[in-house]
Amino acid sequence: MPLHLRKHIVDVPDFPKPGILFRDITPLLAHAFAETIAAMNGLLTEQEWANIEVISGVESRGFVLAAALAQLRGKGFVPVRKKGKLPPPVVDVEYSLEYGSGVLEMQTGKGRLLLVDDVLATGGTLKGAADLCKKAGFDVQYLAVLIDLKLIPELRWEDKLTRTVITY
């Protein structure tokens, strides 16, 4: 576990709702952004990276990580947004999260895709986003998160195991 990265993550109790312990990565991005992106880059081998055509990030912190990886690797970037944030035409999927539910949207496309998010809690958002990417026409190859809170044993979507940098 990259302790040099973990030390920049701040625990915020009772956010966004009472009983939730939020792991704030804002200080991590402010003080160790390059190292964070390098660690995310290291989740895939060079052969696996050669198989990726596009990187998708889940709103909103997943955008930051995915866009930086896309720039680093010379890949395209496709956002997964909350309902009503993208111009039509879009496809959508309803998903469950730790403290409620929501709807994710994205525009259609194609290509072999890496899906990126910041935190894996109960898996609802990441599963929903993976389902959405598939529904939108993409071939989801890998799933990657910066932080796995270990609230579930391990997240597999179809036959893909989620890769992570920091585990709590």
mmCIF file of the C-alpha atoms, coordinates in Angstrom:
data_MODEL
# 
_entry.id   MODEL 
# 
loop_
_atom_site.group_PDB 
_atom_site.id 
_atom_site.type_symbol 
_atom_site.label_atom_id 
_atom_site.label_alt_id 
_atom_site.label_comp_id 
_atom_site.label_asym_id 
_atom_site.label_entity_id 
_atom_site.label_seq_id 
_atom_site.pdbx_PDB_ins_code 
_atom_site.Cartn_x 
_atom_site.Cartn_y 
_atom_site.Cartn_z 
_atom_site.occupancy 
_atom_site.B_iso_or_equiv 
_atom_site.pdbx_formal_charge 
_atom_site.auth_seq_id 
_atom_site.auth_comp_id 
_atom_site.auth_asym_id 
_atom_site.auth_atom_id 
_atom_site.pdbx_PDB_model_num 
ATOM 1   C CA . MET A 1 1   ? 0.000   0.000   0.000   1.00 0.00 ? 1   MET A CA 1 
ATOM 2   C CA . PRO A 1 2   ? 1.453   3.396   -0.955  1.00 0.00 ? 2   PRO A CA 1 
ATOM 3   C CA . LEU A 1 3   ? 1.634   4.968   2.511   1.00 0.00 ? 3   LEU A CA 1 
ATOM 4   C CA . HIS A 1 4   ? 3.190   8.099   1.036   1.00 0.00 ? 4   HIS A CA 1 
ATOM 5   C CA . LEU A 1 5   ? -0.103  8.656   -0.839  1.00 0.00 ? 5   LEU A CA 1 
ATOM 6   C CA . ARG A 1 6   ? -2.448  7.541   1.920   1.00 0.00 ? 6   ARG A CA 1 
ATOM 7   C CA . LYS A 1 7   ? -1.086  10.130  4.359   1.00 0.00 ? 7   LYS A CA 1 
ATOM 8   C CA . HIS A 1 8   ? -2.651  12.882  2.201   1.00 0.00 ? 8   HIS A CA 1 
ATOM 9   C CA . ILE A 1 9   ? -6.194  11.445  2.408   1.00 0.00 ? 9   ILE A CA 1 
ATOM 10  C CA . VAL A 1 10  ? -8.355  13.156  5.034   1.00 0.00 ? 10  VAL A CA 1 
ATOM 11  C CA . ASP A 1 11  ? -11.194 11.397  6.877   1.00 0.00 ? 11  ASP A CA 1 
ATOM 12  C CA . VAL A 1 12  ? -14.353 13.524  7.060   1.00 0.00 ? 12  VAL A CA 1 
ATOM 13  C CA . PRO A 1 13  ? -16.975 12.002  9.381   1.00 0.00 ? 13  PRO A CA 1 
ATOM 14  C CA . ASP A 1 14  ? -20.713 12.387  8.712   1.00 0.00 ? 14  ASP A CA 1 
ATOM 15  C CA . PHE A 1 15  ? -20.304 13.592  5.129   1.00 0.00 ? 15  PHE A CA 1 
ATOM 16  C CA . PRO A 1 16  ? -22.319 13.757  2.926   1.00 0.00 ? 16  PRO A CA 1 
ATOM 17  C CA . LYS A 1 17  ? -24.773 12.218  5.408   1.00 0.00 ? 17  LYS A CA 1 
ATOM 18  C CA . PRO A 1 18  ? -24.599 11.222  9.087   1.00 0.00 ? 18  PRO A CA 1 
ATOM 19  C CA . GLY A 1 19  ? -22.867 7.885   9.539   1.00 0.00 ? 19  GLY A CA 1 
ATOM 20  C CA . ILE A 1 20  ? -20.755 8.149   6.373   1.00 0.00 ? 20  ILE A CA 1 
ATOM 21  C CA . LEU A 1 21  ? -16.966 8.449   6.701   1.00 0.00 ? 21  LEU A CA 1 
ATOM 22  C CA . PHE A 1 22  ? -15.854 10.334  3.589   1.00 0.00 ? 22  PHE A CA 1 
ATOM 23  C CA . ARG A 1 23  ? -12.283 9.876   2.366   1.00 0.00 ? 23  ARG A CA 1 
ATOM 24  C CA . ASP A 1 24  ? -11.328 13.286  0.948   1.00 0.00 ? 24  ASP A CA 1 
ATOM 25  C CA . ILE A 1 25  ? -8.714  12.989  -1.806  1.00 0.00 ? 25  ILE A CA 1 
ATOM 26  C CA . THR A 1 26  ? -8.512  16.754  -2.406  1.00 0.00 ? 26  THR A CA 1 
ATOM 27  C CA . PRO A 1 27  ? -5.299  17.119  -0.337  1.00 0.00 ? 27  PRO A CA 1 
ATOM 28  C CA . LEU A 1 28  ? -3.846  14.096  -2.155  1.00 0.00 ? 28  LEU A CA 1 
ATOM 29  C CA . LEU A 1 29  ? -4.475  15.740  -5.513  1.00 0.00 ? 29  LEU A CA 1 
ATOM 30  C CA . ALA A 1 30  ? -3.011  19.009  -4.228  1.00 0.00 ? 30  ALA A CA 1 
ATOM 31  C CA . HIS A 1 31  ? 0.195   17.516  -2.810  1.00 0.00 ? 31  HIS A CA 1 
ATOM 32  C CA . ALA A 1 32  ? 0.857   14.276  -4.706  1.00 0.00 ? 32  ALA A CA 1 
ATOM 33  C CA . PHE A 1 33  ? -1.054  14.422  -7.995  1.00 0.00 ? 33  PHE A CA 1 
ATOM 34  C CA . ALA A 1 34  ? 1.796   13.199  -10.202 1.00 0.00 ? 34  ALA A CA 1 
ATOM 35  C CA . GLU A 1 35  ? 2.534   10.280  -7.859  1.00 0.00 ? 35  GLU A CA 1 
ATOM 36  C CA . THR A 1 36  ? -1.178  9.428   -7.702  1.00 0.00 ? 36  THR A CA 1 
ATOM 37  C CA . ILE A 1 37  ? -1.489  9.291   -11.490 1.00 0.00 ? 37  ILE A CA 1 
ATOM 38  C CA . ALA A 1 38  ? 1.746   7.268   -11.710 1.00 0.00 ? 38  ALA A CA 1 
ATOM 39  C CA . ALA A 1 39  ? 0.303   4.777   -9.221  1.00 0.00 ? 39  ALA A CA 1 
ATOM 40  C CA . MET A 1 40  ? -2.949  4.543   -11.207 1.00 0.00 ? 40  MET A CA 1 
ATOM 41  C CA . ASN A 1 41  ? -0.920  4.079   -14.398 1.00 0.00 ? 41  ASN A CA 1 
ATOM 42  C CA . GLY A 1 42  ? 0.895   1.184   -12.732 1.00 0.00 ? 42  GLY A CA 1 
ATOM 43  C CA . LEU A 1 43  ? -2.337  -0.763  -12.237 1.00 0.00 ? 43  LEU A CA 1 
ATOM 44  C CA . LEU A 1 44  ? -2.114  -1.973  -15.853 1.00 0.00 ? 44  LEU A CA 1 
ATOM 45  C CA . THR A 1 45  ? 0.819   -3.596  -17.621 1.00 0.00 ? 45  THR A CA 1 
ATOM 46  C CA . GLU A 1 46  ? 2.175   -2.115  -20.840 1.00 0.00 ? 46  GLU A CA 1 
ATOM 47  C CA . GLN A 1 47  ? 0.487   -4.940  -22.761 1.00 0.00 ? 47  GLN A CA 1 
ATOM 48  C CA . GLU A 1 48  ? -2.846  -4.142  -21.083 1.00 0.00 ? 48  GLU A CA 1 
ATOM 49  C CA . TRP A 1 49  ? -2.429  -0.422  -21.836 1.00 0.00 ? 49  TRP A CA 1 
ATOM 50  C CA . ALA A 1 50  ? -1.845  -1.276  -25.497 1.00 0.00 ? 50  ALA A CA 1 
ATOM 51  C CA . ASN A 1 51  ? -5.307  -2.879  -25.480 1.00 0.00 ? 51  ASN A CA 1 
ATOM 52  C CA . ILE A 1 52  ? -7.061  0.299   -24.246 1.00 0.00 ? 52  ILE A CA 1 
ATOM 53  C CA . GLU A 1 53  ? -8.493  2.860   -26.674 1.00 0.00 ? 53  GLU A CA 1 
ATOM 54  C CA . VAL A 1 54  ? -10.479 5.096   -24.337 1.00 0.00 ? 54  VAL A CA 1 
ATOM 55  C CA . ILE A 1 55  ? -10.636 5.883   -20.615 1.00 0.00 ? 55  ILE A CA 1 
ATOM 56  C CA . SER A 1 56  ? -13.870 6.739   -18.867 1.00 0.00 ? 56  SER A CA 1 
ATOM 57  C CA . GLY A 1 57  ? -14.158 8.490   -15.506 1.00 0.00 ? 57  GLY A CA 1 
ATOM 58  C CA . VAL A 1 58  ? -17.135 8.626   -13.171 1.00 0.00 ? 58  VAL A CA 1 
ATOM 59  C CA . GLU A 1 59  ? -18.319 12.070  -12.057 1.00 0.00 ? 59  GLU A CA 1 
ATOM 60  C CA . SER A 1 60  ? -16.676 13.921  -10.502 1.00 0.00 ? 60  SER A CA 1 
ATOM 61  C CA . ARG A 1 61  ? -13.383 12.897  -8.900  1.00 0.00 ? 61  ARG A CA 1 
ATOM 62  C CA . GLY A 1 62  ? -13.130 9.975   -11.299 1.00 0.00 ? 62  GLY A CA 1 
ATOM 63  C CA . PHE A 1 63  ? -12.982 12.603  -14.081 1.00 0.00 ? 63  PHE A CA 1 
ATOM 64  C CA . VAL A 1 64  ? -9.788  14.046  -12.667 1.00 0.00 ? 64  VAL A CA 1 
ATOM 65  C CA . LEU A 1 65  ? -8.025  10.682  -12.465 1.00 0.00 ? 65  LEU A CA 1 
ATOM 66  C CA . ALA A 1 66  ? -9.305  9.353   -15.791 1.00 0.00 ? 66  ALA A CA 1 
ATOM 67  C CA . ALA A 1 67  ? -8.558  12.540  -17.736 1.00 0.00 ? 67  ALA A CA 1 
ATOM 68  C CA . ALA A 1 68  ? -5.000  12.663  -16.387 1.00 0.00 ? 68  ALA A CA 1 
ATOM 69  C CA . LEU A 1 69  ? -4.475  8.991   -17.289 1.00 0.00 ? 69  LEU A CA 1 
ATOM 70  C CA . ALA A 1 70  ? -5.911  9.587   -20.765 1.00 0.00 ? 70  ALA A CA 1 
ATOM 71  C CA . GLN A 1 71  ? -3.485  12.475  -21.281 1.00 0.00 ? 71  GLN A CA 1 
ATOM 72  C CA . LEU A 1 72  ? -0.533  10.466  -19.963 1.00 0.00 ? 72  LEU A CA 1 
ATOM 73  C CA . ARG A 1 73  ? -1.311  7.437   -22.139 1.00 0.00 ? 73  ARG A CA 1 
ATOM 74  C CA . GLY A 1 74  ? -2.463  9.290   -25.268 1.00 0.00 ? 74  GLY A CA 1 
ATOM 75  C CA . LYS A 1 75  ? -5.975  7.841   -25.048 1.00 0.00 ? 75  LYS A CA 1 
ATOM 76  C CA . GLY A 1 76  ? -9.430  9.336   -25.475 1.00 0.00 ? 76  GLY A CA 1 
ATOM 77  C CA . PHE A 1 77  ? -11.544 10.377  -22.469 1.00 0.00 ? 77  PHE A CA 1 
ATOM 78  C CA . VAL A 1 78  ? -15.293 9.769   -22.083 1.00 0.00 ? 78  VAL A CA 1 
ATOM 79  C CA . PRO A 1 79  ? -17.174 11.115  -19.044 1.00 0.00 ? 79  PRO A CA 1 
ATOM 80  C CA . VAL A 1 80  ? -19.821 9.234   -17.088 1.00 0.00 ? 80  VAL A CA 1 
ATOM 81  C CA . ARG A 1 81  ? -22.093 11.940  -15.675 1.00 0.00 ? 81  ARG A CA 1 
ATOM 82  C CA . LYS A 1 82  ? -25.038 12.270  -13.348 1.00 0.00 ? 82  LYS A CA 1 
ATOM 83  C CA . LYS A 1 83  ? -28.446 12.627  -14.996 1.00 0.00 ? 83  LYS A CA 1 
ATOM 84  C CA . GLY A 1 84  ? -29.063 15.820  -16.917 1.00 0.00 ? 84  GLY A CA 1 
ATOM 85  C CA . LYS A 1 85  ? -25.433 16.941  -17.258 1.00 0.00 ? 85  LYS A CA 1 
ATOM 86  C CA . LEU A 1 86  ? -24.755 15.822  -20.858 1.00 0.00 ? 86  LEU A CA 1 
ATOM 87  C CA . PRO A 1 87  ? -26.458 16.972  -24.046 1.00 0.00 ? 87  PRO A CA 1 
ATOM 88  C CA . PRO A 1 88  ? -28.507 14.341  -25.863 1.00 0.00 ? 88  PRO A CA 1 
ATOM 89  C CA . PRO A 1 89  ? -28.419 11.760  -27.173 1.00 0.00 ? 89  PRO A CA 1 
ATOM 90  C CA . VAL A 1 90  ? -27.352 9.786   -24.097 1.00 0.00 ? 90  VAL A CA 1 
ATOM 91  C CA . VAL A 1 91  ? -27.974 6.367   -22.605 1.00 0.00 ? 91  VAL A CA 1 
ATOM 92  C CA . ASP A 1 92  ? -28.600 5.957   -18.900 1.00 0.00 ? 92  ASP A CA 1 
ATOM 93  C CA . VAL A 1 93  ? -28.640 3.442   -16.090 1.00 0.00 ? 93  VAL A CA 1 
ATOM 94  C CA . GLU A 1 94  ? -30.018 3.569   -12.556 1.00 0.00 ? 94  GLU A CA 1 
ATOM 95  C CA . TYR A 1 95  ? -27.549 2.562   -9.850  1.00 0.00 ? 95  TYR A CA 1 
ATOM 96  C CA . SER A 1 96  ? -27.348 2.108   -6.085  1.00 0.00 ? 96  SER A CA 1 
ATOM 97  C CA . LEU A 1 97  ? -24.787 3.738   -3.857  1.00 0.00 ? 97  LEU A CA 1 
ATOM 98  C CA . GLU A 1 98  ? -23.849 3.645   -0.199  1.00 0.00 ? 98  GLU A CA 1 
ATOM 99  C CA . TYR A 1 99  ? -26.395 6.281   0.806   1.00 0.00 ? 99  TYR A CA 1 
ATOM 100 C CA . GLY A 1 100 ? -29.078 6.250   -1.915  1.00 0.00 ? 100 GLY A CA 1 
ATOM 101 C CA . SER A 1 101 ? -29.518 5.772   -5.635  1.00 0.00 ? 101 SER A CA 1 
ATOM 102 C CA . GLY A 1 102 ? -29.113 7.766   -8.801  1.00 0.00 ? 102 GLY A CA 1 
ATOM 103 C CA . VAL A 1 103 ? -28.937 7.762   -12.573 1.00 0.00 ? 103 VAL A CA 1 
ATOM 104 C CA . LEU A 1 104 ? -25.747 7.866   -14.630 1.00 0.00 ? 104 LEU A CA 1 
ATOM 105 C CA . GLU A 1 105 ? -25.568 8.939   -18.279 1.00 0.00 ? 105 GLU A CA 1 
ATOM 106 C CA . MET A 1 106 ? -23.043 8.906   -21.093 1.00 0.00 ? 106 MET A CA 1 
ATOM 107 C CA . GLN A 1 107 ? -22.964 9.402   -24.811 1.00 0.00 ? 107 GLN A CA 1 
ATOM 108 C CA . THR A 1 108 ? -22.655 6.369   -27.038 1.00 0.00 ? 108 THR A CA 1 
ATOM 109 C CA . GLY A 1 109 ? -19.369 5.299   -28.557 1.00 0.00 ? 109 GLY A CA 1 
ATOM 110 C CA . LYS A 1 110 ? -17.133 2.334   -29.144 1.00 0.00 ? 110 LYS A CA 1 
ATOM 111 C CA . GLY A 1 111 ? -13.721 1.022   -28.250 1.00 0.00 ? 111 GLY A CA 1 
ATOM 112 C CA . ARG A 1 112 ? -11.895 -0.958  -25.591 1.00 0.00 ? 112 ARG A CA 1 
ATOM 113 C CA . LEU A 1 113 ? -12.324 0.950   -22.347 1.00 0.00 ? 113 LEU A CA 1 
ATOM 114 C CA . LEU A 1 114 ? -10.732 1.376   -18.926 1.00 0.00 ? 114 LEU A CA 1 
ATOM 115 C CA . LEU A 1 115 ? -13.270 2.576   -16.335 1.00 0.00 ? 115 LEU A CA 1 
ATOM 116 C CA . VAL A 1 116 ? -11.864 4.733   -13.515 1.00 0.00 ? 116 VAL A CA 1 
ATOM 117 C CA . ASP A 1 117 ? -13.357 6.048   -10.270 1.00 0.00 ? 117 ASP A CA 1 
ATOM 118 C CA . ASP A 1 118 ? -11.935 7.474   -7.084  1.00 0.00 ? 118 ASP A CA 1 
ATOM 119 C CA . VAL A 1 119 ? -13.467 5.327   -4.332  1.00 0.00 ? 119 VAL A CA 1 
ATOM 120 C CA . LEU A 1 120 ? -14.996 1.859   -4.200  1.00 0.00 ? 120 LEU A CA 1 
ATOM 121 C CA . ALA A 1 121 ? -17.426 1.586   -1.288  1.00 0.00 ? 121 ALA A CA 1 
ATOM 122 C CA . THR A 1 122 ? -20.372 -0.766  -1.860  1.00 0.00 ? 122 THR A CA 1 
ATOM 123 C CA . GLY A 1 123 ? -19.745 -1.147  -5.587  1.00 0.00 ? 123 GLY A CA 1 
ATOM 124 C CA . GLY A 1 124 ? -23.036 0.264   -6.808  1.00 0.00 ? 124 GLY A CA 1 
ATOM 125 C CA . THR A 1 125 ? -21.601 3.230   -8.674  1.00 0.00 ? 125 THR A CA 1 
ATOM 126 C CA . LEU A 1 126 ? -18.790 1.276   -10.324 1.00 0.00 ? 126 LEU A CA 1 
ATOM 127 C CA . LYS A 1 127 ? -21.098 -1.581  -11.363 1.00 0.00 ? 127 LYS A CA 1 
ATOM 128 C CA . GLY A 1 128 ? -23.653 0.907   -12.669 1.00 0.00 ? 128 GLY A CA 1 
ATOM 129 C CA . ALA A 1 129 ? -20.977 2.788   -14.608 1.00 0.00 ? 129 ALA A CA 1 
ATOM 130 C CA . ALA A 1 130 ? -19.620 -0.450  -16.107 1.00 0.00 ? 130 ALA A CA 1 
ATOM 131 C CA . ASP A 1 131 ? -23.136 -1.488  -17.134 1.00 0.00 ? 131 ASP A CA 1 
ATOM 132 C CA . LEU A 1 132 ? -23.624 1.962   -18.653 1.00 0.00 ? 132 LEU A CA 1 
ATOM 133 C CA . CYS A 1 133 ? -20.362 1.829   -20.615 1.00 0.00 ? 133 CYS A CA 1 
ATOM 134 C CA . LYS A 1 134 ? -21.394 -1.532  -22.066 1.00 0.00 ? 134 LYS A CA 1 
ATOM 135 C CA . LYS A 1 135 ? -24.905 -0.262  -22.852 1.00 0.00 ? 135 LYS A CA 1 
ATOM 136 C CA . ALA A 1 136 ? -23.360 2.787   -24.581 1.00 0.00 ? 136 ALA A CA 1 
ATOM 137 C CA . GLY A 1 137 ? -21.367 0.534   -26.923 1.00 0.00 ? 137 GLY A CA 1 
ATOM 138 C CA . PHE A 1 138 ? -17.965 0.322   -25.237 1.00 0.00 ? 138 PHE A CA 1 
ATOM 139 C CA . ASP A 1 139 ? -16.028 -2.872  -24.505 1.00 0.00 ? 139 ASP A CA 1 
ATOM 140 C CA . VAL A 1 140 ? -15.087 -2.594  -20.824 1.00 0.00 ? 140 VAL A CA 1 
ATOM 141 C CA . GLN A 1 141 ? -11.668 -4.224  -20.385 1.00 0.00 ? 141 GLN A CA 1 
ATOM 142 C CA . TYR A 1 142 ? -10.581 -3.089  -16.912 1.00 0.00 ? 142 TYR A CA 1 
ATOM 143 C CA . LEU A 1 143 ? -11.901 -1.315  -13.824 1.00 0.00 ? 143 LEU A CA 1 
ATOM 144 C CA . ALA A 1 144 ? -9.611  0.777   -11.621 1.00 0.00 ? 144 ALA A CA 1 
ATOM 145 C CA . VAL A 1 145 ? -10.124 2.826   -8.464  1.00 0.00 ? 145 VAL A CA 1 
ATOM 146 C CA . LEU A 1 146 ? -7.804  4.923   -6.371  1.00 0.00 ? 146 LEU A CA 1 
ATOM 147 C CA . ILE A 1 147 ? -9.256  3.758   -3.023  1.00 0.00 ? 147 ILE A CA 1 
ATOM 148 C CA . ASP A 1 148 ? -11.017 0.538   -2.016  1.00 0.00 ? 148 ASP A CA 1 
ATOM 149 C CA . LEU A 1 149 ? -12.746 0.943   1.344   1.00 0.00 ? 149 LEU A CA 1 
ATOM 150 C CA . LYS A 1 150 ? -13.158 -2.861  1.610   1.00 0.00 ? 150 LYS A CA 1 
ATOM 151 C CA . LEU A 1 151 ? -16.844 -2.609  2.499   1.00 0.00 ? 151 LEU A CA 1 
ATOM 152 C CA . ILE A 1 152 ? -17.336 -5.596  0.171   1.00 0.00 ? 152 ILE A CA 1 
ATOM 153 C CA . PRO A 1 153 ? -14.980 -8.579  -0.284  1.00 0.00 ? 153 PRO A CA 1 
ATOM 154 C CA . GLU A 1 154 ? -13.951 -7.774  -3.868  1.00 0.00 ? 154 GLU A CA 1 
ATOM 155 C CA . LEU A 1 155 ? -15.760 -6.283  -6.800  1.00 0.00 ? 155 LEU A CA 1 
ATOM 156 C CA . ARG A 1 156 ? -15.939 -8.212  -10.029 1.00 0.00 ? 156 ARG A CA 1 
ATOM 157 C CA . TRP A 1 157 ? -17.928 -6.937  -12.956 1.00 0.00 ? 157 TRP A CA 1 
ATOM 158 C CA . GLU A 1 158 ? -18.525 -9.731  -15.416 1.00 0.00 ? 158 GLU A CA 1 
ATOM 159 C CA . ASP A 1 159 ? -15.091 -11.409 -15.283 1.00 0.00 ? 159 ASP A CA 1 
ATOM 160 C CA . LYS A 1 160 ? -13.139 -8.241  -14.462 1.00 0.00 ? 160 LYS A CA 1 
ATOM 161 C CA . LEU A 1 161 ? -11.610 -7.737  -11.010 1.00 0.00 ? 161 LEU A CA 1 
ATOM 162 C CA . THR A 1 162 ? -11.325 -4.136  -9.835  1.00 0.00 ? 162 THR A CA 1 
ATOM 163 C CA . ARG A 1 163 ? -7.753  -2.916  -9.491  1.00 0.00 ? 163 ARG A CA 1 
ATOM 164 C CA . THR A 1 164 ? -6.886  -0.462  -6.746  1.00 0.00 ? 164 THR A CA 1 
ATOM 165 C CA . VAL A 1 165 ? -4.027  1.681   -5.490  1.00 0.00 ? 165 VAL A CA 1 
ATOM 166 C CA . ILE A 1 166 ? -4.958  2.169   -1.814  1.00 0.00 ? 166 ILE A CA 1 
ATOM 167 C CA . THR A 1 167 ? -6.916  -0.270  0.353   1.00 0.00 ? 167 THR A CA 1 
ATOM 168 C CA . TYR A 1 168 ? -8.380  0.525   3.770   1.00 0.00 ? 168 TYR A CA 1 
# 
